[in-house]
Every structure is written in structure tokens, then in C-alpha cells.
Amino acid sequence: MPATLGLSLTATLASTLMLGPPSLPEEAAPAPAPAAEPASPDVDAPIVVVTAPPDPAPEPAPIVVVTAPPAPAPEPPAAQWGPSADTARSQPVAPPPLPAPVPAAMPRRPLPGIGLMISGAALFTAGLSVRIGRVDMAMTYCDGARRDADSSVTECFDYYDPPYVDGGDFQIGMLYGSSMVLTMIGSGALGQRQAWDSTFGGARLRNPNSRYVAGAVFTGLGIASIASHFALVYTDAKSPCTTYECNVQRRAAWIAASDVGAFGLNVGFANFAWAGNYKRNLARYRKFQQMQVAVSPAGAPGSVGASISGRF
């Protein structure tokens, strides 16, 4: 019974797996084998199932994660100094619209210098008064009734009004010199004032060259008069007078010459000062008129200023 069961199992397995011997040609086919005995109903034959191995599971696709770079750290605020360092800073805002440019103001009108010229005239008058006072004193004390009997008329006049330079002449010279200085400064100021009026005030243009000519004429007259004074004094020293009337006439002549000379120099220098200042300031004011200068206010957060623009 066991042998029969083994053969039957082998045959069944071979038939299932189709592992039997190749079939022979029909002419050589052997006779069919006798049928095997059926297996006993009480024994179950094992069933072997051969299946193909399962496909391998696909590998999962790699997951690429892209992350954004970190934001750069903000720069530290600049160090603040002064009172504004402790105050809260607001967000910058657009500055307000600036006003239109304002043209630069014209130069201020100069002073006329009249006061200086009046002071110069007063000093000249004081010097002339001192000169006339000395002559009047000599004429008073050298008259026949009051003159010392031991002195001549000429010696008396030389004592009270000497022809040479003395302390009284220094005093008169200081008064005349101060008068010339003040008159020159005042005339120069007047020339500048009139140049401003001619440029901005609508006054007529003046010719400074005519003042140069007048200054030259008066200066020449003053120099000639002073030279005449010294010539008269030299003549009197060579041939002194012997009478009262002669001394009075000679002194009147050389004193007039010296005073006219001082007056001529005063007026001549004043004309030169006026012409020079008028011409120079007229050119300067005209140049200012030709310039187009404008001053514009400027502002930004935390600062205020101004800008200057111009065309030359």
C-alpha cells in the first residue's frame, strides 16, 4: 500500500508539473500503462501551487525641500550726538514744497556824507579865524599909540605875526589839514550815494571826468597860491617895510595867498575823492544789476539751509 501511494503521488506531481518524458512518435508509442488504482478516499493528496515572485516595490522618489535664505540683519543705526540723540526719531517724510526763489536784495543806499563836509568846513573856518585874529592883534598893538617906542613897526609886526613858521602856524595847519581829510571823506561818501541814485534811484548819470578836471584846476591853484605866499615872505625878508601901512599890506597879501592855497587844496582833493568814488561804485552797482542772483531756502529732514544761484 505504501508503494502504490508513492507511485501515485509521483505520477500526479509529474502530470501537474508537466515533467513527464517526451512523447514518442505515433509508430513508436508504447502501449498505455494500466490505470493505477484509485487512491483511498481517506487520504488527501497535497496540492502545490507555484506562483511568480511579486514585483519589488518601487523606491520612493526623493523629496527636495528648498528653503529661502534668511533675511540679512538690519544695519545698526548711525551714532547720534547732541541733543537730538535722546529724542524719538520719526519716519522720514517728503519735505514740503519750497517757495519760489527770492531775488537778492539790492545794496543799501549809502549815507551822503553831508555831516563830514560840514565838519570839515567848520574846521577850515576855525583855522581862518585864527589866522585873521593874529593879523588883527598885530595891527592893534603895532599902531603908533600902542607900540613900544624902542621897537620899530616891522619888529612889532614880526613879534605878533612872525612871517616864519611858529606855534600859531602849527595850530592853523592842524585845523586846515583836518578840514581837508574830513572834506575828502564826505565828498567820497557823496559820490557813492549819487552813484547808487544813478543806478537804482533813477537819477541822471554824472560825468566823473569833469570832476577830475575841476579837482586838477583847484589843486593847481592851491599849489600856486602857497608858492606865492613863500615868495612874498622871501621878498619881505630881503626888503623889510618901514611903515605901518606897508606891513599891513604885505601881511594881507601873503596871508591871503596862504589861505587861498589851503582852500584850493581842500576843494581839489574833495573833487578827486568824489570822482573816484562815483566812478568806482557806479561800475560796481551796474555789475550787481547785471547779475541775476537768487536765494532759495532749502530744507531736508533734520536740516535747514539756503541755496544761492546766479548768472554772471
Secondary structure, DSSP 4 states (H G I P E B T S, - for coil): -HHHHHHHHHHHHHHHHT-SPPPPPGGGPPPPPPPPPPPPTTSPPP-----PPPPPPPPPPPPP---PPPPPPPPPPPP--SGGGGSPPPPP-PPPPPPPPEEPPPPPPPP--HHHHHHHHHHHHHHHHHHHHHHHHHHHHTSTTTS-TTS-HHHHHHHHS-SS--HHHHHHHHHHHHHHHHHHHHHHHHHHHHHHHHHHS-PPP--HHHHHHHHHHHHHHHHHHHHHHHHHHHHHHHS---SHHHHHHHHHHHHHHHHHHHHHHHHHHHHHHHHHHHHHHHHHHHHHHH-EEEEEEEEETTEEEEEEEEE-
